[in-house]
Amino acid sequence: MAMLWTGHETQCQGTKPDVKDLMEIDQNRKENEPSSVITRLRVLIVAPSLRILGGQAVQAKRLIDRLKKESSLEVGFLPINPRLPGPLSNLQSVKYLRTIVTEVAYLISLATRIPRFDVIHIFSASYTSFILAPAPAVLISRLFGKKSILNYRSGEAEDHLTHWPGTTLPVLRRVDEIVVPSGYLVEVFGRFGFRARSVFNFVDTNRFRFRERNPLKPVFFANRNFEPHYNVACVLRAFAIVQKKLPQAELIVAGDGKQRTELESLASQLNLRNIKFLGLVPQEKMPELYNAADIYLNCPNIDNMPGSIIEAFASGLPVVTTEAGGIPFIVTDGQSGLLVSCGDHEGVGGAALRLLEDPALAASITRTAHKECEKYDWESVREEWLRLYFELAEDRAVKGRLIEKPGTE
């Protein structure tokens, strides 16, 4: 006959156990109990795979890799962009049709896999993407009585919630927890009456080699996708200002997207020299590019918490960036970087020249920024994710989900 652990071991003293205590109890039981018992908390990550270009896919991959090392968790991954098997994959190369068949495959995957897990951790962007990916995951989680986390990551949140309320607000009301990467989005959701908690994006800072640039050279690096809201054109125009004063200045641009032809044409119109468009660069190659440059340029009009800024901090590159969205929550002007108004390419170019002309300022910014990296390493965010998962599922998984092998008594 199967045993059932009710959690009385911790509750007999009349106090509710701390989540950390529950995690330790769960781990101790797993190590000491017979193999017929499974106690690991089952977490399903629903997110883009790396076949979709963007920061969400990168953060999801990093999170999954780390969580799979946690002995108290069983972690699964469900891509929002599943690849169809065999000949059916040909359908995903046909415009419009690929959206339909991929969505059908995704919905089937949600319905078959969500019931197997305790907590569903759903990555979220905005607008149409919200309707196609996180919304179905939230609703199907609700249907099966599963705890859900909406991990909203778009810097376009305010516009999304304002102009798409009919398809967004009802979904948000059915989520158990809203988690965002920055205090900026906590404030945005608060203005719409939703409580969100902030858990930072994390960066494996050990992958990046910190070095002080002395003297600082006019070698610039930018690596945002070629989409309108990232305004890479502003980077090019700012670099043109620098190059008028410093003809030897260099710019390395990593990234790709629908504006690539337009941006290459703009570089030609501006008569830029010493510029390299590298295209899409694998994440494992990115530390080399940071190490090869001396100043990081970032000019988005809309943003949340770009991990690339933290990577620049870890590499010792002083940062010049526009103050879009949540960026002022991670960059303090004059202390950990230089902030400029959105779209102000002259301001960006001027700030870049200021760093080159004031070595003491550049060195101070670099050292302060490097210290900031501690907030964003795995150990700083690990406990927040584990605590949240166990808080949501403690009434069922941590208090004792015992599974008996067939044939045992």
Sequence and secondary structure as in RCSB ss.txt:
>XXXX:A:sequence
MAMLWTGHETQCQGTKPDVKDLMEIDQNRKENEPSSVITRLRVLIVAPSLRILGGQAVQAKRLIDRLKKESSLEV
GFLPINPRLPGPLSNLQSVKYLRTIVTEVAYLISLATRIPRFDVIHIFSASYTSFILAPAPAVLISRLFGKKSIL
NYRSGEAEDHLTHWPGTTLPVLRRVDEIVVPSGYLVEVFGRFGFRARSVFNFVDTNRFRFRERNPLKPVFFANRN
FEPHYNVACVLRAFAIVQKKLPQAELIVAGDGKQRTELESLASQLNLRNIKFLGLVPQEKMPELYNAADIYLNCP
NIDNMPGSIIEAFASGLPVVTTEAGGIPFIVTDGQSGLLVSCGDHEGVGGAALRLLEDPALAASITRTAHKECEK
YDWESVREEWLRLYFELAEDRAVKGRLIEKPGTE
>XXXX:A:secstr
      SHHHHTTSS   HHHHHHHHHHHHHHS TT    EEEEEEE  TTS SHHHHHHHHHHHHHTT TTEEE
EEEESS    GGGGGGGGSTTHHHHHHHHHHHHHHHHHGGG SEEEEEE  HHHHHHTHHHHHHHHHHTT EEEE
EE  TTHHHHHHH HHHHHHHHTT SEEEESSHHHHHHHHHTT  EEE      GGGS     SS  SEEEE   
S GGG HHHHHHHHHHHHHH TT EEEEE  STTHHHHHHHHHHTT  SEEEEES  GGGHHHHHHH SEEEE  
SS S  HHHHHHHHHT  EEEE  TTGGGT  BTTTBEEE TT HHHHHHHHHHHHH HHHHHHHHHHHHHHGGG
GSHHHHHHHHHHHHHHHHIIIIITT     TT  
